[in-house]
Amino acid sequence: MESIWSKTCKLEQRSALRGQIQTEAVVIGAGMAGILTAYQLERAGIRTVVLEAGRIGGGQTKNTTAKITSQHGLFCHKFIEKKGKTIAGMYVRANQSAVEEYKRLIQEEKIECDFEETSSYVYSKDERKLKEEAEAAEELGVLASYAKHIEIPVDCAGAVRFEHQAQFHPLKFISALADKLTVYENTRVQKAENNMVITDSGTVKADKIIFATHYPFVNFPGMYFLRMHQQRSYVLAVENGQKLEGMYIGDGPDSLSFRQYGQYTLIGGGSHRTGDNKAGGKYAALRRAANGFYPQNREAACWSAQDCITGDSIPFIGRYSSSRPNWFVASGFKKWGMTSSMVSAMILRDIICGAENSYANVFSPARFSAEELLQIIKDGGKSVSGLAKRFFHIPLDTVNTLRPDHGSVVRADGKKAGVYKSWENKVYKVDNVCSHLGCQLEWNPDEKTWDCPCHGSCFDHNGKLKEGPAQQEIS
């Protein structure tokens, strides 16, 4: 399964790190957040290298829907109630400044990335909620309004519109920026110790270490594995859809998102907590929706993305931990990775350069709230359940009872194992224990992967690592 971005842009391959090097800053992760942070640091005069376990943009960046927007769902009214007007205002202004920084950077660097300025919309069946949100957004200084009628064929009472947002091709953009940077691909970081990063092919000594790996893989200090969970969602790109002028996302768990890229209409949805998709059918549901909206459509691509979500829905951007003052982190972007990546790059640049950033405290990983505590308790329950299932769950299935093109935790040779049986009845058996913190993995029939319900790591049917925070494959 390959995204429309991967199908329409191939990035030049870079060499792996060899031996020992020294630099002022090292960024771990060459996704949007990592590349933007390295770019901003280089522009500020900080000598920076980037280390990437796979390929540039090969993680969540290639799987985004690539909306550059400060409209993060129906959030303004909720944020004002929970965080107060001051923090809510700084959050939305930080993200709108990220939108403007993309525009400035693309123009200044003359980057050809199919950039389009457009409006973004959140639709809902609840008119009262929409009007409250529009008023709250205006109160925070957003160019927002309630739109009674919208162009997409969904049942709703209208939408909240944010003006002067944007969309682009993320791989074309990141490719142009990466050409200005020192990036080592196929260089997996194994651990970090003080000011040293140790990889599978060399070491980097740096004054500053930035973790931009989607989900931080160092558990202590920071304990981010207690403070975030991951969700997966799915996308179709279809031809013969609808020429959309705006970007759309729905309010509610079963809603859909829409945007246009050239001749393709992108339809997204099917969100669920990673590890909770035993029944499958997410792509099938999207295809039914696409066929209902656009009967003449033709599918060009399908793919999925994974999102880290913090307890209070605000990303962690800043110092990794008080005990590691030279380490920094950018994570927990929820579904808003493009603007959050730019916010991260600007905040981390300013902190590292000793400059004041008025938004830094809002995103600081050192913050803590009752809201986050409730989510920690909920996520902790998931982890306990995942660990308990590993030790106490006795599977009913065996290899023989497993149907073709199905995967399950089964009894094999007197032990539990994760088994996928292909259409040709070839059996792929793995140890169904996550290499991160030992939770029992669950089969995702849509992606043909083994997913961790505790912290969101994913492995393919052969046990190869696809998503962190795990760092090792399963056998």
C-alpha positions as CSV (number, residue, x, y, z in Angstrom):
1,M,0.0,0.0,0.0
2,E,1.6,3.2,-1.2
3,S,0.4,6.8,-0.7
4,I,-0.4,9.1,-3.6
5,W,2.6,11.2,-2.4
6,S,5.0,8.2,-2.7
7,K,3.6,7.3,-6.1
8,T,4.2,10.8,-7.5
9,C,7.6,11.7,-6.0
10,K,10.7,9.6,-5.6
11,L,13.4,11.0,-3.4
12,E,17.2,10.7,-4.1
13,Q,18.7,8.1,-1.8
14,R,21.4,9.2,0.7
15,S,24.3,7.2,2.1
16,A,24.4,5.8,5.7
17,L,26.6,7.2,8.4
18,R,30.0,5.6,8.6
19,G,32.3,6.0,11.5
20,Q,32.4,8.8,14.1
21,I,31.5,12.5,13.5
22,Q,31.0,15.5,15.7
23,T,28.5,18.4,15.2
24,E,26.7,21.1,17.1
25,A,23.2,19.5,16.8
26,V,21.9,16.1,15.7
27,V,18.3,15.5,14.7
28,I,17.0,11.9,15.0
29,G,14.3,11.4,12.4
30,A,14.0,12.8,8.8
31,G,10.3,13.3,8.7
32,M,8.7,16.7,8.3
33,A,9.5,17.7,11.9
34,G,13.1,16.6,11.8
35,I,13.9,18.2,8.4
36,L,12.2,21.5,9.3
37,T,14.0,21.6,12.6
38,A,17.4,20.9,11.0
39,Y,16.7,23.5,8.3
40,Q,15.7,26.2,10.9
41,L,18.8,25.4,13.0
42,E,21.1,25.6,10.0
43,R,19.6,28.9,9.0
44,A,20.3,30.1,12.6
45,G,24.0,29.1,12.2
46,I,23.9,25.8,14.2
47,R,25.8,23.1,12.4
48,T,23.3,20.2,12.2
49,V,23.1,16.6,10.9
50,V,20.0,14.4,10.5
51,L,19.9,10.6,11.2
52,E,17.1,8.5,9.6
53,A,16.5,4.8,10.2
54,G,14.9,4.4,6.8
55,R,14.3,7.0,4.0
56,I,13.7,10.7,4.2
57,G,9.9,11.3,4.7
58,G,9.5,7.5,4.9
59,G,7.4,7.5,8.1
60,Q,4.2,9.5,8.8
61,T,5.2,12.3,6.3
62,K,4.6,10.1,3.3
63,N,1.2,9.1,4.8
64,T,-0.2,12.4,5.8
65,T,-3.2,14.1,4.0
66,A,-0.9,17.1,3.9
67,K,-3.2,19.8,5.1
68,I,-1.4,22.9,6.5
69,T,-4.0,24.3,8.8
70,S,-4.5,25.9,12.2
71,Q,-8.0,24.4,12.3
72,H,-7.6,21.3,14.5
73,G,-11.1,20.1,14.6
74,L,-13.8,21.9,16.7
75,F,-11.2,22.8,19.3
76,C,-11.4,26.6,20.0
77,H,-14.5,26.4,22.2
78,K,-13.2,23.3,24.0
79,F,-9.7,24.8,24.5
80,I,-11.1,28.0,25.9
81,E,-13.2,26.0,28.4
82,K,-10.4,23.7,29.5
83,K,-7.2,25.8,29.1
84,G,-8.5,29.4,29.2
85,K,-8.5,32.1,26.6
86,T,-4.8,33.0,26.9
87,I,-3.4,29.5,26.3
88,A,-6.1,28.7,23.6
89,G,-5.1,31.9,21.9
90,M,-1.4,31.2,21.9
91,Y,-2.1,27.6,20.6
92,V,-4.0,28.8,17.6
93,R,-1.6,31.7,16.9
94,A,1.4,29.4,17.0
95,N,-0.3,27.1,14.4
96,Q,-1.4,30.0,12.2
97,S,2.2,31.4,12.3
98,A,3.3,27.9,11.1
99,V,0.9,28.2,8.1
100,E,2.5,31.6,7.3
101,E,6.0,30.3,7.7
102,Y,5.3,27.6,5.2
103,K,4.1,30.2,2.7
104,R,7.2,32.4,3.3
105,L,9.6,29.5,3.1
106,I,8.1,28.0,-0.1
107,Q,8.2,31.4,-1.7
108,E,11.7,32.3,-0.5
109,E,13.3,28.9,-1.5
110,K,11.2,28.7,-4.7
111,I,10.0,25.2,-3.8
112,E,7.7,23.5,-6.4
113,C,5.4,21.4,-4.2
114,D,1.9,22.0,-5.6
115,F,1.2,24.5,-2.8
116,E,-2.3,25.9,-2.8
117,E,-3.8,28.4,-0.4
118,T,-7.4,27.5,0.4
119,S,-10.0,27.4,3.2
120,S,-10.4,24.6,5.7
121,Y,-13.7,23.4,7.1
122,V,-15.0,21.2,10.0
123,Y,-18.5,20.0,9.4
124,S,-21.0,18.7,11.9
125,K,-24.7,17.8,12.3
126,D,-24.8,20.0,15.4
127,E,-25.5,23.6,14.3
128,R,-25.3,24.9,17.8
129,K,-21.8,23.5,18.2
130,L,-20.7,24.9,14.9
131,K,-21.9,28.4,15.7
132,E,-20.2,28.3,19.2
133,E,-17.0,27.2,17.6
134,A,-17.1,30.0,15.0
135,E,-17.7,32.6,17.7
136,A,-14.9,31.1,19.9
137,A,-12.4,31.1,16.9
138,E,-13.2,34.7,16.1
139,E,-12.7,35.6,19.8
140,L,-9.2,34.1,19.5
141,G,-8.5,36.3,16.4
142,V,-9.1,33.7,13.7
143,L,-10.6,34.6,10.3
144,A,-13.5,32.2,10.9
145,S,-17.1,31.9,10.1
146,Y,-20.1,29.6,10.1
147,A,-20.9,28.2,6.6
148,K,-24.4,26.9,6.2
149,H,-23.7,25.1,2.9
150,I,-20.6,23.2,1.8
151,E,-19.5,21.5,-1.4
152,I,-19.0,17.9,-0.1
153,P,-21.9,15.4,-0.3
154,V,-22.3,14.7,3.4
155,D,-25.3,15.1,5.7
156,C,-24.5,18.0,8.0
157,A,-25.7,21.3,9.4
158,G,-22.9,23.2,7.8
159,A,-19.3,23.8,8.8
160,V,-16.8,26.2,10.5
161,R,-14.6,27.8,7.9
162,F,-11.0,29.0,8.5
163,E,-9.6,31.2,5.8
164,H,-6.0,31.4,4.4
165,Q,-5.0,27.8,5.1
166,A,-3.1,25.6,2.7
167,Q,-2.3,22.2,1.2
168,F,0.7,20.8,-0.7
169,H,2.7,17.8,-1.7
170,P,4.7,16.9,1.4
171,L,7.4,14.8,-0.3
172,K,8.2,17.4,-3.0
173,F,8.5,20.0,-0.2
174,I,10.7,17.9,2.1
175,S,12.9,16.7,-0.8
176,A,13.7,20.3,-1.7
177,L,14.6,21.2,1.9
178,A,16.6,18.0,2.5
179,D,18.9,18.9,-0.5
180,K,20.1,21.8,1.7
181,L,21.0,19.5,4.7
182,T,23.3,16.7,5.7
183,V,21.1,13.7,6.1
184,Y,22.2,10.1,6.7
185,E,19.6,7.5,5.7
186,N,19.4,3.8,6.7
187,T,21.1,4.8,9.9
188,R,19.1,3.4,12.9
189,V,19.8,5.1,16.2
190,Q,20.2,2.4,18.9
191,K,20.7,4.7,22.0
192,A,21.6,8.1,23.2
193,E,23.9,8.8,26.1
194,N,24.4,12.3,27.3
195,N,25.9,14.0,24.2
196,M,26.5,10.9,22.2
197,V,24.2,9.2,19.7
198,I,25.1,5.6,18.9
199,T,23.8,4.1,15.6
200,D,24.1,0.7,13.9
201,S,26.9,2.1,11.7
202,G,28.7,4.9,13.7
203,T,28.4,7.6,16.3
204,V,27.6,11.2,16.5
205,K,28.8,13.5,19.2
206,A,26.7,16.7,19.5
207,D,26.0,19.5,21.9
208,K,22.2,19.2,21.2
209,I,20.2,16.1,20.5
210,I,16.7,16.4,19.0
211,F,14.3,13.5,19.0
212,A,11.9,13.9,16.0
213,T,11.0,10.3,15.7
214,H,7.2,10.6,15.8
215,Y,7.2,8.7,19.1
216,P,10.2,9.0,21.4
217,F,12.0,5.7,21.8
218,V,13.9,6.5,25.0
219,N,11.6,5.6,27.8
220,F,13.6,7.0,30.7
221,P,13.8,9.9,31.4
222,G,10.7,11.6,30.0
223,M,8.4,8.5,30.3
224,Y,6.5,9.5,27.1
225,F,5.2,6.0,26.9
226,L,2.9,6.8,29.8
227,R,1.8,10.2,28.3
228,M,0.7,9.3,24.8
229,H,-1.3,6.8,22.8
230,Q,-1.4,6.2,19.1
231,Q,-4.3,6.0,16.6
232,R,-4.4,4.7,13.1
233,S,-6.6,6.1,10.2
234,Y,-7.0,5.3,6.5
235,V,-7.0,7.1,3.2
236,L,-8.2,6.5,-0.3
237,A,-7.2,8.6,-3.4
238,V,-9.8,8.3,-6.1
239,E,-10.1,9.7,-9.6
240,N,-13.4,10.8,-11.1
241,G,-14.4,12.2,-7.7
242,Q,-15.1,15.8,-7.1
243,K,-13.1,18.9,-7.8
244,L,-12.9,20.4,-4.2
245,E,-12.0,24.0,-3.5
246,G,-11.5,23.5,0.3
247,M,-10.2,21.0,2.8
248,Y,-12.7,19.2,5.0
249,I,-12.8,17.1,8.2
250,G,-15.9,16.0,10.1
251,D,-16.7,16.2,13.8
252,G,-17.2,12.8,15.5
253,P,-15.6,9.4,15.5
254,D,-17.1,8.1,12.3
255,S,-16.7,11.2,10.2
256,L,-14.6,11.5,7.0
257,S,-12.0,13.9,5.7
258,F,-11.7,15.3,2.2
259,R,-9.2,17.2,0.1
260,Q,-8.2,17.5,-3.5
261,Y,-4.8,16.8,-5.0
262,G,-4.8,17.4,-8.8
263,Q,-7.2,14.9,-10.3
264,Y,-7.4,12.9,-7.1
265,T,-10.0,13.3,-4.3
266,L,-8.6,12.1,-1.0
267,I,-11.1,10.5,1.4
268,G,-9.9,9.6,4.9
269,G,-11.5,8.0,8.0
270,G,-11.8,4.8,10.0
271,S,-9.8,6.1,12.9
272,H,-9.2,3.7,15.8
273,R,-6.7,3.2,18.6
274,T,-3.7,1.2,17.3
275,G,-4.2,-2.5,18.2
276,D,-8.0,-2.2,18.2
277,N,-8.9,-3.3,14.7
278,K,-9.5,-7.0,15.0
279,A,-12.7,-6.8,12.8
280,G,-10.9,-4.9,10.0
281,G,-12.9,-3.4,7.1
282,K,-11.7,0.2,7.3
283,Y,-10.7,0.3,3.7
284,A,-13.9,-1.5,2.7
285,A,-15.9,1.2,4.5
286,L,-14.1,4.0,2.8
287,R,-14.6,2.3,-0.6
288,R,-18.4,2.0,0.1
289,A,-18.4,5.7,1.1
290,A,-16.5,6.7,-2.1
291,N,-18.8,4.6,-4.3
292,G,-21.8,6.3,-2.7
293,F,-20.5,9.8,-3.2
294,Y,-18.8,9.3,-6.6
295,P,-20.2,6.2,-8.4
296,Q,-17.8,6.6,-11.3
297,N,-14.7,6.8,-9.1
298,R,-11.5,4.8,-9.7
299,E,-9.2,4.0,-6.8
300,A,-5.6,5.2,-7.4
301,A,-4.0,4.6,-4.0
302,C,-4.8,3.5,-0.5
303,W,-2.7,3.9,2.7
304,S,-2.9,4.5,6.4
305,A,-1.3,6.9,8.9
306,Q,-0.6,6.8,12.6
307,D,-0.9,9.7,15.1
308,C,0.5,10.2,18.6
309,I,-2.0,11.8,20.9
310,T,-1.1,13.5,24.3
311,G,-3.5,13.6,27.2
312,D,-4.5,17.2,26.6
313,S,-4.2,17.1,22.8
314,I,-1.3,19.6,22.8
315,P,2.0,18.4,21.3
316,F,5.2,17.9,23.4
317,I,7.7,20.4,22.1
318,G,10.8,21.4,24.1
319,R,13.3,19.9,26.5
320,Y,13.1,16.1,26.7
321,S,13.6,16.1,30.5
322,S,15.0,18.3,33.2
323,S,17.7,15.7,33.7
324,R,18.8,16.0,30.1
325,P,19.0,19.7,29.4
326,N,20.7,19.2,26.0
327,W,18.0,16.8,24.7
328,F,14.9,18.0,22.9
329,V,11.7,16.4,21.7
330,A,8.9,17.0,19.2
331,S,6.0,14.6,19.4
332,G,2.2,14.1,20.0
333,F,1.0,16.0,16.9
334,K,-2.4,14.2,16.9
335,K,-3.7,14.6,13.3
336,W,-2.1,17.9,12.7
337,G,1.5,16.9,11.8
338,M,2.2,19.5,9.2
339,T,1.6,22.6,11.2
340,S,2.8,21.0,14.4
341,S,6.1,20.1,12.6
342,M,6.7,23.8,11.8
343,V,5.7,24.9,15.3
344,S,8.2,22.4,16.6
345,A,11.0,23.7,14.3
346,M,10.5,27.3,15.3
347,I,10.2,26.6,19.0
348,L,13.2,24.3,19.2
349,R,15.3,26.7,17.1
350,D,14.6,29.5,19.5
351,I,15.2,27.4,22.7
352,I,18.5,26.1,21.3
353,C,19.6,29.5,20.1
354,G,18.7,31.1,23.5
355,A,16.0,33.3,21.9
356,E,12.6,34.0,23.5
357,N,9.6,32.2,22.0
358,S,6.2,33.3,23.4
359,Y,4.6,29.9,22.5
360,A,7.1,27.6,24.1
361,N,5.4,27.2,27.5
362,V,2.1,26.1,25.9
363,F,3.9,23.1,24.3
364,S,6.4,22.4,27.0
365,P,6.7,18.7,27.9
366,A,7.2,19.8,31.5
367,R,3.5,20.8,31.8
368,F,1.1,18.6,33.6
369,S,-2.7,18.8,34.2
370,A,-5.6,16.8,35.6
371,E,-6.7,16.2,32.0
372,E,-3.4,14.5,31.3
373,L,-3.7,12.4,34.5
374,L,-7.0,11.0,33.4
375,Q,-5.6,10.0,30.1
376,I,-2.6,8.4,31.8
377,I,-4.9,6.3,33.9
378,K,-6.9,5.3,30.8
379,D,-3.7,4.4,28.8
380,G,-2.2,2.6,31.8
381,G,-5.3,0.4,31.9
382,K,-4.7,-0.5,28.2
383,S,-1.1,-1.3,29.0
384,V,-2.0,-3.5,31.9
385,S,-4.6,-5.3,29.8
386,G,-2.0,-5.8,27.0
387,L,0.5,-7.3,29.4
388,A,-2.0,-9.4,31.2
389,K,-3.3,-10.8,27.9
390,R,0.3,-11.9,27.1
391,F,0.5,-14.1,30.2
392,F,-3.1,-15.2,30.8
393,H,-4.9,-15.3,27.5
394,I,-5.2,-18.8,26.1
395,P,-5.9,-18.7,22.3
396,L,-8.5,-21.0,20.8
397,D,-7.2,-21.0,17.3
398,T,-4.4,-23.2,16.0
399,V,-2.5,-23.0,12.7
400,N,-4.8,-25.5,11.2
401,T,-8.0,-23.7,12.1
402,L,-6.7,-20.4,10.7
403,R,-8.3,-19.4,7.4
404,P,-6.3,-18.2,4.4
405,D,-5.4,-14.5,4.4
406,H,-6.1,-14.3,8.1
407,G,-3.8,-13.6,11.1
408,S,-4.4,-14.4,14.8
409,V,-2.7,-15.3,18.1
410,V,-2.8,-19.1,18.0
411,R,-1.5,-22.2,19.8
412,A,1.5,-23.5,17.9
413,D,3.8,-26.3,19.2
414,G,2.5,-25.8,22.7
415,K,3.2,-22.1,22.8
416,K,1.4,-18.9,21.8
417,A,2.5,-17.3,18.6
418,G,1.3,-14.7,16.1
419,V,0.5,-16.4,12.8
420,Y,-0.5,-15.1,9.4
421,K,-1.7,-17.6,6.7
422,S,-1.5,-16.3,3.2
423,W,-4.0,-17.1,0.4
424,E,-1.5,-19.8,-0.7
425,N,-1.6,-21.3,2.8
426,K,1.9,-20.3,3.5
427,V,2.4,-19.7,7.3
428,Y,4.3,-16.8,8.7
429,K,4.9,-17.2,12.5
430,V,6.3,-14.6,14.8
431,D,6.7,-14.1,18.6
432,N,3.6,-11.9,19.3
433,V,5.3,-9.9,22.0
434,C,6.2,-6.3,21.3
435,S,9.9,-5.6,21.6
436,H,9.2,-2.2,23.2
437,L,7.8,-3.1,26.6
438,G,6.4,-6.6,26.2
439,C,2.7,-6.2,25.4
440,Q,0.8,-8.8,23.4
441,L,0.5,-7.8,19.7
442,E,-2.8,-7.9,17.9
443,W,-3.5,-8.6,14.2
444,N,-4.6,-5.7,12.0
445,P,-6.4,-7.3,9.0
446,D,-6.5,-4.1,7.0
447,E,-2.7,-3.5,7.0
448,K,-1.6,-7.2,7.5
449,T,0.4,-6.0,10.5
450,W,1.0,-6.9,14.1
451,D,0.1,-3.9,16.2
452,C,0.7,-3.0,19.8
453,P,-2.4,-1.8,21.7
454,C,-0.2,-0.4,24.5
455,H,2.1,2.1,22.8
456,G,1.4,1.7,19.0
457,S,4.4,-0.1,17.6
458,C,3.6,-2.0,14.4
459,F,5.4,-5.0,12.7
460,D,4.7,-6.6,9.3
461,H,3.7,-10.3,9.0
462,N,7.4,-11.3,9.0
463,G,8.1,-9.3,12.2
464,K,9.9,-6.4,10.5
465,L,9.5,-3.1,12.4
466,K,7.2,-0.6,10.6
467,E,6.3,1.9,13.4
468,G,7.9,2.8,16.8
469,P,8.5,3.3,19.6
470,A,9.9,-0.2,19.4
471,Q,13.4,-0.3,18.0
472,Q,13.9,-4.0,17.3
473,E,12.1,-6.4,15.1
474,I,10.3,-9.5,16.4
475,S,11.3,-13.0,15.4
